């Protein structure tokens, strides 16, 4: 059994759905670094700019890992 705990001081975080998508609502305008993490596939970061009254999108690709052979 594994467990992970993520502690943050702000409300801007999310867990992906079964399709790997997430939404973070009510983010003030500005430039942010978004980080994603997967226990096997690692992590990625990218900057995203949120313009006033706009929706911003960030797409990440995590390389698949071939299953280990017995």
CHARMM-style PDB file with segment names, atoms N, HN, CA, C and O in Angstrom:
ATOM      1  N   UNK     1       0.839  -1.160   0.000  1.00  0.00      PROA
ATOM      2  CA  UNK     1       0.000   0.000   0.000  1.00  0.00      PROA
ATOM      3  C   UNK     1       0.891   1.232   0.000  1.00  0.00      PROA
ATOM      4  O   UNK     1       1.913   1.279   0.684  1.00  0.00      PROA
ATOM      5  N   UNK     2       0.483   2.230  -0.781  1.00  0.00      PROA
ATOM      6  HN  UNK     2      -0.347   2.192  -1.336  1.00  0.00      PROA
ATOM      7  CA  UNK     2       1.205   3.497  -0.839  1.00  0.00      PROA
ATOM      8  C   UNK     2       0.254   4.632  -0.475  1.00  0.00      PROA
ATOM      9  O   UNK     2      -0.954   4.549  -0.698  1.00  0.00      PROA
ATOM     10  N   UNK     3       0.813   5.667   0.075  1.00  0.00      PROA
ATOM     11  HN  UNK     3       1.794   5.735   0.256  1.00  0.00      PROA
ATOM     12  CA  UNK     3       0.030   6.866   0.354  1.00  0.00      PROA
ATOM     13  C   UNK     3       0.907   8.074   0.063  1.00  0.00      PROA
ATOM     14  O   UNK     3       2.120   8.045   0.271  1.00  0.00      PROA
ATOM     15  N   UNK     4       0.275   9.134  -0.419  1.00  0.00      PROA
ATOM     16  HN  UNK     4      -0.710   9.158  -0.588  1.00  0.00      PROA
ATOM     17  CA  UNK     4       0.991  10.373  -0.698  1.00  0.00      PROA
ATOM     18  C   UNK     4       0.233  11.511  -0.054  1.00  0.00      PROA
ATOM     19  O   UNK     4      -0.998  11.531  -0.053  1.00  0.00      PROA
ATOM     20  N   UNK     5       0.968  12.450   0.490  1.00  0.00      PROA
ATOM     21  HN  UNK     5       1.968  12.434   0.489  1.00  0.00      PROA
ATOM     22  CA  UNK     5       0.382  13.610   1.144  1.00  0.00      PROA
ATOM     23  C   UNK     5       0.991  14.847   0.514  1.00  0.00      PROA
ATOM     24  O   UNK     5       2.210  14.955   0.385  1.00  0.00      PROA
ATOM     25  N   UNK     6       0.139  15.776   0.124  1.00  0.00      PROA
ATOM     26  HN  UNK     6      -0.851  15.689   0.229  1.00  0.00      PROA
ATOM     27  CA  UNK     6       0.592  17.023  -0.480  1.00  0.00      PROA
ATOM     28  C   UNK     6       0.027  18.159   0.349  1.00  0.00      PROA
ATOM     29  O   UNK     6      -1.188  18.271   0.511  1.00  0.00      PROA
ATOM     30  N   UNK     7       0.899  18.995   0.871  1.00  0.00      PROA
ATOM     31  HN  UNK     7       1.886  18.903   0.740  1.00  0.00      PROA
ATOM     32  CA  UNK     7       0.479  20.115   1.705  1.00  0.00      PROA
ATOM     33  C   UNK     7       0.749  21.404   0.939  1.00  0.00      PROA
ATOM     34  O   UNK     7       1.844  21.603   0.411  1.00  0.00      PROA
ATOM     35  N   UNK     8      -0.242  22.269   0.881  1.00  0.00      PROA
ATOM     36  HN  UNK     8      -1.131  22.108   1.310  1.00  0.00      PROA
ATOM     37  CA  UNK     8      -0.085  23.532   0.175  1.00  0.00      PROA
ATOM     38  C   UNK     8      -0.716  24.649   0.989  1.00  0.00      PROA
ATOM     39  O   UNK     8      -1.664  24.427   1.742  1.00  0.00      PROA
ATOM     40  N   UNK     9      -0.182  25.842   0.830  1.00  0.00      PROA
ATOM     41  HN  UNK     9       0.588  26.023   0.219  1.00  0.00      PROA
ATOM     42  CA  UNK     9      -0.715  26.994   1.560  1.00  0.00      PROA
ATOM     43  C   UNK     9      -1.730  27.776   0.736  1.00  0.00      PROA
ATOM     44  O   UNK     9      -2.271  28.776   1.207  1.00  0.00      PROA
ATOM     45  N   UNK    10      -1.993  27.329  -0.489  1.00  0.00      PROA
ATOM     46  HN  UNK    10      -1.554  26.516  -0.872  1.00  0.00      PROA
ATOM     47  CA  UNK    10      -2.952  28.045  -1.330  1.00  0.00      PROA
ATOM     48  C   UNK    10      -4.014  27.078  -1.850  1.00  0.00      PROA
ATOM     49  O   UNK    10      -3.844  25.863  -1.745  1.00  0.00      PROA
ATOM     50  N   UNK    11      -5.108  27.603  -2.410  1.00  0.00      PROA
ATOM     51  HN  UNK    11      -5.245  28.590  -2.495  1.00  0.00      PROA
ATOM     52  CA  UNK    11      -6.188  26.740  -2.880  1.00  0.00      PROA
ATOM     53  C   UNK    11      -6.010  26.266  -4.321  1.00  0.00      PROA
ATOM     54  O   UNK    11      -6.934  25.683  -4.887  1.00  0.00      PROA
ATOM     55  N   UNK    12      -4.854  26.499  -4.925  1.00  0.00      PROA
ATOM     56  HN  UNK    12      -4.103  26.973  -4.465  1.00  0.00      PROA
ATOM     57  CA  UNK    12      -4.671  26.239  -6.347  1.00  0.00      PROA
ATOM     58  C   UNK    12      -3.959  24.917  -6.589  1.00  0.00      PROA
ATOM     59  O   UNK    12      -2.754  24.879  -6.835  1.00  0.00      PROA
ATOM     60  N   UNK    13      -4.717  23.844  -6.517  1.00  0.00      PROA
ATOM     61  HN  UNK    13      -5.697  23.874  -6.318  1.00  0.00      PROA
ATOM     62  CA  UNK    13      -4.209  22.502  -6.763  1.00  0.00      PROA
ATOM     63  C   UNK    13      -5.366  21.629  -7.234  1.00  0.00      PROA
ATOM     64  O   UNK    13      -6.531  21.977  -7.041  1.00  0.00      PROA
ATOM     65  N   UNK    14      -5.050  20.513  -7.842  1.00  0.00      PROA
ATOM     66  HN  UNK    14      -4.103  20.230  -8.000  1.00  0.00      PROA
ATOM     67  CA  UNK    14      -6.094  19.629  -8.356  1.00  0.00      PROA
ATOM     68  C   UNK    14      -5.561  18.209  -8.473  1.00  0.00      PROA
ATOM     69  O   UNK    14      -4.352  17.979  -8.497  1.00  0.00      PROA
ATOM     70  N   UNK    15      -6.486  17.271  -8.545  1.00  0.00      PROA
ATOM     71  HN  UNK    15      -7.468  17.458  -8.526  1.00  0.00      PROA
ATOM     72  CA  UNK    15      -6.188  15.881  -8.850  1.00  0.00      PROA
ATOM     73  C   UNK    15      -6.871  15.590 -10.177  1.00  0.00      PROA
ATOM     74  O   UNK    15      -8.023  15.974 -10.379  1.00  0.00      PROA
ATOM     75  N   UNK    16      -6.174  14.918 -11.080  1.00  0.00      PROA
ATOM     76  HN  UNK    16      -5.238  14.606 -10.916  1.00  0.00      PROA
ATOM     77  CA  UNK    16      -6.760  14.643 -12.392  1.00  0.00      PROA
ATOM     78  C   UNK    16      -7.905  13.650 -12.296  1.00  0.00      PROA
ATOM     79  O   UNK    16      -7.988  12.839 -11.373  1.00  0.00      PROA
ATOM     80  N   UNK    17      -8.795  13.746 -13.298  1.00  0.00      PROA
ATOM     81  HN  UNK    17      -8.727  14.405 -14.047  1.00  0.00      PROA
ATOM     82  CA  UNK    17      -9.870  12.767 -13.398  1.00  0.00      PROA
ATOM     83  C   UNK    17      -9.345  11.532 -14.126  1.00  0.00      PROA
ATOM     84  O   UNK    17      -8.149  11.451 -14.405  1.00  0.00      PROA
ATOM     85  N   UNK    18     -10.210  10.573 -14.439  1.00  0.00      PROA
ATOM     86  HN  UNK    18     -11.182  10.639 -14.212  1.00  0.00      PROA
ATOM     87  CA  UNK    18      -9.770   9.332 -15.076  1.00  0.00      PROA
ATOM     88  C   UNK    18      -9.203   9.565 -16.477  1.00  0.00      PROA
ATOM     89  O   UNK    18      -8.488   8.711 -17.001  1.00  0.00      PROA
ATOM     90  N   UNK    19      -9.513  10.707 -17.086  1.00  0.00      PROA
ATOM     91  HN  UNK    19     -10.094  11.400 -16.661  1.00  0.00      PROA
ATOM     92  CA  UNK    19      -8.967  11.045 -18.397  1.00  0.00      PROA
ATOM     93  C   UNK    19      -7.715  11.890 -18.321  1.00  0.00      PROA
ATOM     94  O   UNK    19      -7.174  12.289 -19.352  1.00  0.00      PROA
ATOM     95  N   UNK    20      -7.240  12.171 -17.102  1.00  0.00      PROA
ATOM     96  HN  UNK    20      -7.680  11.846 -16.264  1.00  0.00      PROA
ATOM     97  CA  UNK    20      -6.030  12.957 -16.931  1.00  0.00      PROA
ATOM     98  C   UNK    20      -6.253  14.459 -16.994  1.00  0.00      PROA
ATOM     99  O   UNK    20      -5.294  15.221 -17.112  1.00  0.00      PROA
ATOM    100  N   UNK    21      -7.501  14.893 -16.916  1.00  0.00      PROA
ATOM    101  HN  UNK    21      -8.280  14.274 -16.820  1.00  0.00      PROA
ATOM    102  CA  UNK    21      -7.800  16.323 -17.001  1.00  0.00      PROA
ATOM    103  C   UNK    21      -8.083  16.900 -15.618  1.00  0.00      PROA
ATOM    104  O   UNK    21      -8.501  16.193 -14.700  1.00  0.00      PROA
ATOM    105  N   UNK    22      -7.842  18.213 -15.497  1.00  0.00      PROA
ATOM    106  HN  UNK    22      -7.503  18.786 -16.243  1.00  0.00      PROA
ATOM    107  CA  UNK    22      -8.119  18.893 -14.235  1.00  0.00      PROA
ATOM    108  C   UNK    22      -8.497  20.338 -14.519  1.00  0.00      PROA
ATOM    109  O   UNK    22      -8.192  20.878 -15.583  1.00  0.00      PROA
ATOM    110  N   UNK    23      -9.159  20.949 -13.565  1.00  0.00      PROA
ATOM    111  HN  UNK    23      -9.407  20.511 -12.701  1.00  0.00      PROA
ATOM    112  CA  UNK    23      -9.552  22.356 -13.648  1.00  0.00      PROA
ATOM    113  C   UNK    23      -9.201  23.007 -12.319  1.00  0.00      PROA
ATOM    114  O   UNK    23      -9.459  22.448 -11.252  1.00  0.00      PROA
ATOM    115  N   UNK    24      -8.610  24.198 -12.394  1.00  0.00      PROA
ATOM    116  HN  UNK    24      -8.401  24.652 -13.260  1.00  0.00      PROA
ATOM    117  CA  UNK    24      -8.363  25.004 -11.206  1.00  0.00      PROA
ATOM    118  C   UNK    24      -9.104  26.317 -11.432  1.00  0.00      PROA
ATOM    119  O   UNK    24      -8.720  27.106 -12.295  1.00  0.00      PROA
ATOM    120  N   UNK    25     -10.150  26.549 -10.671  1.00  0.00      PROA
ATOM    121  HN  UNK    25     -10.462  25.907  -9.970  1.00  0.00      PROA
ATOM    122  CA  UNK    25     -11.015  27.717 -10.848  1.00  0.00      PROA
ATOM    123  C   UNK    25     -10.527  28.925 -10.050  1.00  0.00      PROA
ATOM    124  O   UNK    25      -9.765  28.801  -9.091  1.00  0.00      PROA
ATOM    125  N   UNK    26     -10.996  30.098 -10.483  1.00  0.00      PROA
ATOM    126  HN  UNK    26     -11.615  30.199 -11.262  1.00  0.00      PROA
ATOM    127  CA  UNK    26     -10.813  31.358  -9.747  1.00  0.00      PROA
ATOM    128  C   UNK    26      -9.349  31.740  -9.522  1.00  0.00      PROA
ATOM    129  O   UNK    26      -8.998  32.265  -8.465  1.00  0.00      PROA
ATOM    130  N   UNK    27      -8.498  31.478 -10.512  1.00  0.00      PROA
ATOM    131  HN  UNK    27      -8.783  31.052 -11.371  1.00  0.00      PROA
ATOM    132  CA  UNK    27      -7.093  31.866 -10.415  1.00  0.00      PROA
ATOM    133  C   UNK    27      -6.973  33.326 -10.849  1.00  0.00      PROA
ATOM    134  O   UNK    27      -7.425  33.671 -11.941  1.00  0.00      PROA
ATOM    135  N   UNK    28      -6.384  34.183 -10.038  1.00  0.00      PROA
ATOM    136  HN  UNK    28      -6.016  33.903  -9.151  1.00  0.00      PROA
ATOM    137  CA  UNK    28      -6.228  35.587 -10.415  1.00  0.00      PROA
ATOM    138  C   UNK    28      -5.328  35.724 -11.648  1.00  0.00      PROA
ATOM    139  O   UNK    28      -4.466  34.875 -11.878  1.00  0.00      PROA
ATOM    140  N   UNK    29      -5.519  36.779 -12.440  1.00  0.00      PROA
ATOM    141  HN  UNK    29      -6.220  37.468 -12.253  1.00  0.00      PROA
ATOM    142  CA  UNK    29      -4.651  36.991 -13.594  1.00  0.00      PROA
ATOM    143  C   UNK    29      -3.180  37.041 -13.179  1.00  0.00      PROA
ATOM    144  O   UNK    29      -2.838  37.536 -12.105  1.00  0.00      PROA
ATOM    145  N   UNK    30      -2.324  36.518 -14.050  1.00  0.00      PROA
ATOM    146  HN  UNK    30      -2.602  36.115 -14.922  1.00  0.00      PROA
ATOM    147  CA  UNK    30      -0.887  36.519 -13.778  1.00  0.00      PROA
ATOM    148  C   UNK    30      -0.208  35.379 -14.503  1.00  0.00      PROA
ATOM    149  O   UNK    30      -0.853  34.611 -15.217  1.00  0.00      PROA
ATOM    150  N   UNK    31       1.089  35.270 -14.318  1.00  0.00      PROA
ATOM    151  HN  UNK    31       1.613  35.893 -13.738  1.00  0.00      PROA
ATOM    152  CA  UNK    31       1.878  34.184 -14.894  1.00  0.00      PROA
ATOM    153  C   UNK    31       2.245  33.220 -13.781  1.00  0.00      PROA
ATOM    154  O   UNK    31       2.730  33.629 -12.726  1.00  0.00      PROA
ATOM    155  N   UNK    32       2.011  31.939 -14.020  1.00  0.00      PROA
ATOM    156  HN  UNK    32       1.617  31.606 -14.877  1.00  0.00      PROA
ATOM    157  CA  UNK    32       2.203  30.909 -13.003  1.00  0.00      PROA
ATOM    158  C   UNK    32       3.022  29.761 -13.566  1.00  0.00      PROA
ATOM    159  O   UNK    32       3.041  29.537 -14.776  1.00  0.00      PROA
ATOM    160  N   UNK    33       3.694  29.042 -12.694  1.00  0.00      PROA
ATOM    161  HN  UNK    33       3.679  29.225 -11.711  1.00  0.00      PROA
ATOM    162  CA  UNK    33       4.333  27.789 -13.061  1.00  0.00      PROA
ATOM    163  C   UNK    33       3.435  26.670 -12.568  1.00  0.00      PROA
ATOM    164  O   UNK    33       3.137  26.571 -11.378  1.00  0.00      PROA
ATOM    165  N   UNK    34       3.010  25.828 -13.501  1.00  0.00      PROA
ATOM    166  HN  UNK    34       3.252  25.908 -14.468  1.00  0.00      PROA
ATOM    167  CA  UNK    34       2.176  24.669 -13.152  1.00  0.00      PROA
ATOM    168  C   UNK    34       3.079  23.446 -13.150  1.00  0.00      PROA
ATOM    169  O   UNK    34       3.851  23.230 -14.083  1.00  0.00      PROA
ATOM    170  N   UNK    35       2.975  22.655 -12.102  1.00  0.00      PROA
ATOM    171  HN  UNK    35       2.347  22.831 -11.344  1.00  0.00      PROA
ATOM    172  CA  UNK    35       3.760  21.431 -11.992  1.00  0.00      PROA
ATOM    173  C   UNK    35       2.816  20.244 -11.887  1.00  0.00      PROA
ATOM    174  O   UNK    35       1.806  20.299 -11.185  1.00  0.00      PROA
ATOM    175  N   UNK    36       3.156  19.169 -12.591  1.00  0.00      PROA
ATOM    176  HN  UNK    36       3.976  19.124 -13.162  1.00  0.00      PROA
ATOM    177  CA  UNK    36       2.412  17.911 -12.476  1.00  0.00      PROA
ATOM    178  C   UNK    36       3.385  16.844 -12.008  1.00  0.00      PROA
ATOM    179  O   UNK    36       4.584  16.916 -12.278  1.00  0.00      PROA
ATOM    180  N   UNK    37       2.858  15.859 -11.305  1.00  0.00      PROA
ATOM    181  HN  UNK    37       1.884  15.800 -11.085  1.00  0.00      PROA
ATOM    182  CA  UNK    37       3.678  14.789 -10.768  1.00  0.00      PROA
ATOM    183  C   UNK    37       2.943  13.467 -10.888  1.00  0.00      PROA
ATOM    184  O   UNK    37       1.732  13.399 -10.679  1.00  0.00      PROA
ATOM    185  N   UNK    38       3.682  12.416 -11.227  1.00  0.00      PROA
ATOM    186  HN  UNK    38       4.665  12.472 -11.398  1.00  0.00      PROA
ATOM    187  CA  UNK    38       3.156  11.054 -11.262  1.00  0.00      PROA
ATOM    188  C   UNK    38       4.173  10.163 -10.569  1.00  0.00      PROA
ATOM    189  O   UNK    38       5.376  10.323 -10.778  1.00  0.00      PROA
ATOM    190  N   UNK    39       3.718   9.239  -9.759  1.00  0.00      PROA
ATOM    191  HN  UNK    39       2.741   9.109  -9.589  1.00  0.00      PROA
ATOM    192  CA  UNK    39       4.621   8.438  -8.938  1.00  0.00      PROA
ATOM    193  C   UNK    39       5.603   7.601  -9.754  1.00  0.00      PROA
ATOM    194  O   UNK    39       6.684   7.283  -9.257  1.00  0.00      PROA
ATOM    195  N   UNK    40       5.266   7.238 -10.980  1.00  0.00      PROA
ATOM    196  HN  UNK    40       4.389   7.497 -11.383  1.00  0.00      PROA
ATOM    197  CA  UNK    40       6.167   6.445 -11.817  1.00  0.00      PROA
ATOM    198  C   UNK    40       6.743   7.275 -12.962  1.00  0.00      PROA
ATOM    199  O   UNK    40       7.919   7.135 -13.299  1.00  0.00      PROA
ATOM    200  N   UNK    41       5.935   8.122 -13.551  1.00  0.00      PROA
ATOM    201  HN  UNK    41       4.980   8.235 -13.277  1.00  0.00      PROA
ATOM    202  CA  UNK    41       6.326   8.844 -14.760  1.00  0.00      PROA
ATOM    203  C   UNK    41       7.071  10.150 -14.490  1.00  0.00      PROA
ATOM    204  O   UNK    41       7.539  10.796 -15.428  1.00  0.00      PROA
ATOM    205  N   UNK    42       7.183  10.537 -13.250  1.00  0.00      PROA
ATOM    206  HN  UNK    42       6.802  10.013 -12.488  1.00  0.00      PROA
ATOM    207  CA  UNK    42       7.963  11.725 -12.909  1.00  0.00      PROA
ATOM    208  C   UNK    42       7.145  13.007 -12.886  1.00  0.00      PROA
ATOM    209  O   UNK    42       5.936  12.984 -12.656  1.00  0.00      PROA
ATOM    210  N   UNK    43       7.827  14.131 -13.129  1.00  0.00      PROA
ATOM    211  HN  UNK    43       8.809  14.150 -13.315  1.00  0.00      PROA
ATOM    212  CA  UNK    43       7.134  15.418 -13.056  1.00  0.00      PROA
ATOM    213  C   UNK    43       7.517  16.296 -14.236  1.00  0.00      PROA
ATOM    214  O   UNK    43       8.534  16.079 -14.895  1.00  0.00      PROA
ATOM    215  N   UNK    44       6.693  17.274 -14.479  1.00  0.00      PROA
ATOM    216  HN  UNK    44       5.866  17.450 -13.944  1.00  0.00      PROA
ATOM    217  CA  UNK    44       6.907  18.268 -15.522  1.00  0.00      PROA
ATOM    218  C   UNK    44       6.414  19.601 -14.988  1.00  0.00      PROA
ATOM    219  O   UNK    44       5.543  19.654 -14.119  1.00  0.00      PROA
ATOM    220  N   UNK    45       6.988  20.684 -15.523  1.00  0.00      PROA
ATOM    221  HN  UNK    45       7.695  20.641 -16.229  1.00  0.00      PROA
ATOM    222  CA  UNK    45       6.541  22.037 -15.178  1.00  0.00      PROA
ATOM    223  C   UNK    45       6.412  22.844 -16.455  1.00  0.00      PROA
ATOM    224  O   UNK    45       7.122  22.599 -17.431  1.00  0.00      PROA
ATOM    225  N   UNK    46       5.509  23.801 -16.445  1.00  0.00      PROA
ATOM    226  HN  UNK    46       4.932  24.000 -15.653  1.00  0.00      PROA
ATOM    227  CA  UNK    46       5.418  24.766 -17.532  1.00  0.00      PROA
ATOM    228  C   UNK    46       4.770  26.043 -17.025  1.00  0.00      PROA
ATOM    229  O   UNK    46       4.006  26.040 -16.059  1.00  0.00      PROA
ATOM    230  N   UNK    47       5.094  27.123 -17.698  1.00  0.00      PROA
ATOM    231  HN  UNK    47       5.715  27.125 -18.482  1.00  0.00      PROA
ATOM    232  CA  UNK    47       4.500  28.410 -17.321  1.00  0.00      PROA
ATOM    233  C   UNK    47       3.211  28.606 -18.103  1.00  0.00      PROA
ATOM    234  O   UNK    47       3.098  28.205 -19.261  1.00  0.00      PROA
ATOM    235  N   UNK    48       2.252  29.226 -17.450  1.00  0.00      PROA
ATOM    236  HN  UNK    48       2.344  29.553 -16.510  1.00  0.00      PROA
ATOM    237  CA  UNK    48       0.984  29.552 -18.093  1.00  0.00      PROA
ATOM    238  C   UNK    48       0.589  30.958 -17.668  1.00  0.00      PROA
ATOM    239  O   UNK    48       0.744  31.333 -16.506  1.00  0.00      PROA
ATOM    240  N   UNK    49       0.078  31.730 -18.619  1.00  0.00      PROA
ATOM    241  HN  UNK    49      -0.048  31.425 -19.563  1.00  0.00      PROA
ATOM    242  CA  UNK    49      -0.371  33.085 -18.314  1.00  0.00      PROA
ATOM    243  C   UNK    49      -1.896  33.093 -18.292  1.00  0.00      PROA
ATOM    244  O   UNK    49      -2.546  32.662 -19.244  1.00  0.00      PROA
ATOM    245  N   UNK    50      -2.453  33.587 -17.196  1.00  0.00      PROA
ATOM    246  HN  UNK    50      -1.925  33.937 -16.422  1.00  0.00      PROA
ATOM    247  CA  UNK    50      -3.902  33.728 -17.053  1.00  0.00      PROA
ATOM    248  C   UNK    50      -4.219  35.200 -17.284  1.00  0.00      PROA
ATOM    249  O   UNK    50      -3.818  36.062 -16.502  1.00  0.00      PROA
ATOM    250  N   UNK    51      -4.943  35.478 -18.367  1.00  0.00      PROA
ATOM    251  HN  UNK    51      -5.268  34.778 -19.002  1.00  0.00      PROA
ATOM    252  CA  UNK    51      -5.337  36.846 -18.692  1.00  0.00      PROA
ATOM    253  C   UNK    51      -6.669  37.158 -18.012  1.00  0.00      PROA
ATOM    254  O   UNK    51      -7.465  36.246 -17.787  1.00  0.00      PROA
ATOM    255  N   UNK    52      -6.929  38.420 -17.681  1.00  0.00      PROA
ATOM    256  HN  UNK    52      -6.283  39.161 -17.864  1.00  0.00      PROA
ATOM    257  CA  UNK    52      -8.195  38.783 -17.035  1.00  0.00      PROA
ATOM    258  C   UNK    52      -9.394  38.333 -17.865  1.00  0.00      PROA
ATOM    259  O   UNK    52      -9.477  38.631 -19.057  1.00  0.00      PROA
ATOM    260  N   UNK    53     -10.320  37.615 -17.234  1.00  0.00      PROA
ATOM    261  HN  UNK    53     -10.252  37.373 -16.266  1.00  0.00      PROA
ATOM    262  CA  UNK    53     -11.541  37.166 -17.884  1.00  0.00      PROA
ATOM    263  C   UNK    53     -11.354  36.051 -18.891  1.00  0.00      PROA
ATOM    264  O   UNK    53     -12.294  35.724 -19.615  1.00  0.00      PROA
ATOM    265  N   UNK    54     -10.178  35.459 -18.964  1.00  0.00      PROA
ATOM    266  HN  UNK    54      -9.414  35.725 -18.376  1.00  0.00      PROA
ATOM    267  CA  UNK    54      -9.883  34.413 -19.943  1.00  0.00      PROA
ATOM    268  C   UNK    54      -9.688  33.065 -19.255  1.00  0.00      PROA
ATOM    269  O   UNK    54      -9.504  32.986 -18.040  1.00  0.00      PROA
ATOM    270  N   UNK    55      -9.734  32.011 -20.066  1.00  0.00      PROA
ATOM    271  HN  UNK    55      -9.883  32.076 -21.052  1.00  0.00      PROA
ATOM    272  CA  UNK    55      -9.410  30.666 -19.618  1.00  0.00      PROA
ATOM    273  C   UNK    55      -8.047  30.301 -20.176  1.00  0.00      PROA
ATOM    274  O   UNK    55      -7.782  30.524 -21.357  1.00  0.00      PROA
ATOM    275  N   UNK    56      -7.194  29.751 -19.356  1.00  0.00      PROA
ATOM    276  HN  UNK    56      -7.410  29.569 -18.397  1.00  0.00      PROA
ATOM    277  CA  UNK    56      -5.869  29.319 -19.806  1.00  0.00      PROA
ATOM    278  C   UNK    56      -5.829  27.793 -19.830  1.00  0.00      PROA
ATOM    279  O   UNK    56      -6.493  27.130 -19.034  1.00  0.00      PROA
ATOM    280  N   UNK    57      -5.046  27.252 -20.747  1.00  0.00      PROA
ATOM    281  HN  UNK    57      -4.506  27.790 -21.394  1.00  0.00      PROA
ATOM    282  CA  UNK    57      -4.911  25.800 -20.884  1.00  0.00      PROA
ATOM    283  C   UNK    57      -3.449  25.417 -20.820  1.00  0.00      PROA
ATOM    284  O   UNK    57      -2.596  26.101 -21.385  1.00  0.00      PROA
ATOM    285  N   UNK    58      -3.162  24.335 -20.140  1.00  0.00      PROA
ATOM    286  HN  UNK    58      -3.855  23.779 -19.681  1.00  0.00      PROA
ATOM    287  CA  UNK    58      -1.809  23.779 -20.092  1.00  0.00      PROA
ATOM    288  C   UNK    58      -1.907  22.301 -20.433  1.00  0.00      PROA
ATOM    289  O   UNK    58      -2.684  21.574 -19.814  1.00  0.00      PROA
ATOM    290  N   UNK    59      -1.138  21.853 -21.397  1.00  0.00      PROA
ATOM    291  HN  UNK    59      -0.507  22.444 -21.900  1.00  0.00      PROA
ATOM    292  CA  UNK    59      -1.110  20.444 -21.792  1.00  0.00      PROA
ATOM    293  C   UNK    59       0.232  19.840 -21.409  1.00  0.00      PROA
ATOM    294  O   UNK    59       1.283  20.425 -21.676  1.00  0.00      PROA
ATOM    295  N   UNK    60       0.196  18.683 -20.792  1.00  0.00      PROA
ATOM    296  HN  UNK    60      -0.657  18.208 -20.576  1.00  0.00      PROA
ATOM    297  CA  UNK    60       1.406  17.982 -20.379  1.00  0.00      PROA
ATOM    298  C   UNK    60       1.427  16.601 -21.015  1.00  0.00      PROA
ATOM    299  O   UNK    60       0.385  15.975 -21.208  1.00  0.00      PROA
ATOM    300  N   UNK    61       2.630  16.137 -21.339  1.00  0.00      PROA
ATOM    301  HN  UNK    61       3.476  16.646 -21.182  1.00  0.00      PROA
ATOM    302  CA  UNK    61       2.807  14.770 -21.816  1.00  0.00      PROA
ATOM    303  C   UNK    61       3.851  14.108 -20.937  1.00  0.00      PROA
ATOM    304  O   UNK    61       4.972  14.596 -20.799  1.00  0.00      PROA
ATOM    305  N   UNK    62       3.465  12.991 -20.347  1.00  0.00      PROA
ATOM    306  HN  UNK    62       2.554  12.594 -20.458  1.00  0.00      PROA
ATOM    307  CA  UNK    62       4.390  12.198 -19.548  1.00  0.00      PROA
ATOM    308  C   UNK    62       4.670  10.929 -20.337  1.00  0.00      PROA
ATOM    309  O   UNK    62       3.743  10.210 -20.712  1.00  0.00      PROA
ATOM    310  N   UNK    63       5.935  10.652 -20.589  1.00  0.00      PROA
ATOM    311  HN  UNK    63       6.688  11.236 -20.285  1.00  0.00      PROA
ATOM    312  CA  UNK    63       6.305   9.493 -21.383  1.00  0.00      PROA
ATOM    313  C   UNK    63       5.902   8.211 -20.686  1.00  0.00      PROA
ATOM    314  O   UNK    63       6.142   8.037 -19.491  1.00  0.00      PROA
ATOM    315  N   UNK    64       5.279   7.305 -21.451  1.00  0.00      PROA
ATOM    316  HN  UNK    64       5.084   7.446 -22.422  1.00  0.00      PROA
ATOM    317  CA  UNK    64       4.863   6.011 -20.908  1.00  0.00      PROA
ATOM    318  C   UNK    64       6.079   5.171 -20.594  1.00  0.00      PROA
ATOM    319  O   UNK    64       7.109   5.270 -21.261  1.00  0.00      PROA
ATOM    320  N   UNK    65       5.955   4.360 -19.596  1.00  0.00      PROA
ATOM    321  HN  UNK    65       5.118   4.279 -19.054  1.00  0.00      PROA
ATOM    322  CA  UNK    65       7.020   3.458 -19.191  1.00  0.00      PROA
ATOM    323  C   UNK    65       6.578   2.040 -19.520  1.00  0.00      PROA
ATOM    324  O   UNK    65       5.478   1.630 -19.150  1.00  0.00      PROA
ATOM    325  N   UNK    66       7.428   1.291 -20.214  1.00  0.00      PROA
ATOM    326  HN  UNK    66       8.322   1.624 -20.515  1.00  0.00      PROA
ATOM    327  CA  UNK    66       7.095  -0.098 -20.530  1.00  0.00      PROA
ATOM    328  C   UNK    66       7.065  -0.902 -19.248  1.00  0.00      PROA
ATOM    329  O   UNK    66       7.913  -0.716 -18.375  1.00  0.00      PROA
ATOM    330  N   UNK    67       6.077  -1.810 -19.123  1.00  0.00      PROA
ATOM    331  HN  UNK    67       5.388  -1.961 -19.832  1.00  0.00      PROA
ATOM    332  CA  UNK    67       6.028  -2.634 -17.915  1.00  0.00      PROA
ATOM    333  C   UNK    67       7.272  -3.521 -17.810  1.00  0.00      PROA
ATOM    334  O   UNK    67       7.805  -3.990 -18.815  1.00  0.00      PROA
ATOM    335  N   UNK    68       7.712  -3.733 -16.601  1.00  0.00      PROA
ATOM    336  HN  UNK    68       7.279  -3.351 -15.784  1.00  0.00      PROA
ATOM    337  CA  UNK    68       8.871  -4.602 -16.384  1.00  0.00      PROA
ATOM    338  C   UNK    68       8.509  -6.039 -16.690  1.00  0.00      PROA
ATOM    339  O   UNK    68       7.403  -6.490 -16.393  1.00  0.00      PROA
ATOM    340  N   UNK    69       9.453  -6.759 -17.288  1.00  0.00      PROA
ATOM    341  HN  UNK    69      10.351  -6.392 -17.529  1.00  0.00      PROA
ATOM    342  CA  UNK    69       9.234  -8.178 -17.592  1.00  0.00      PROA
ATOM    343  C   UNK    69       9.636  -8.999 -16.384  1.00  0.00      PROA
ATOM    344  O   UNK    69      10.628  -8.699 -15.719  1.00  0.00      PROA
ATOM    345  N   UNK    70       8.856 -10.048 -16.101  1.00  0.00      PROA
ATOM    346  HN  UNK    70       8.051 -10.292 -16.642  1.00  0.00      PROA
ATOM    347  CA  UNK    70       9.173 -10.879 -14.928  1.00  0.00      PROA
ATOM    348  C   UNK    70      10.460 -11.648 -15.072  1.00  0.00      PROA
ATOM    349  OT1 UNK    70      10.844 -12.384 -14.162  1.00  0.00      PROA
TER     350      UNK     70
END
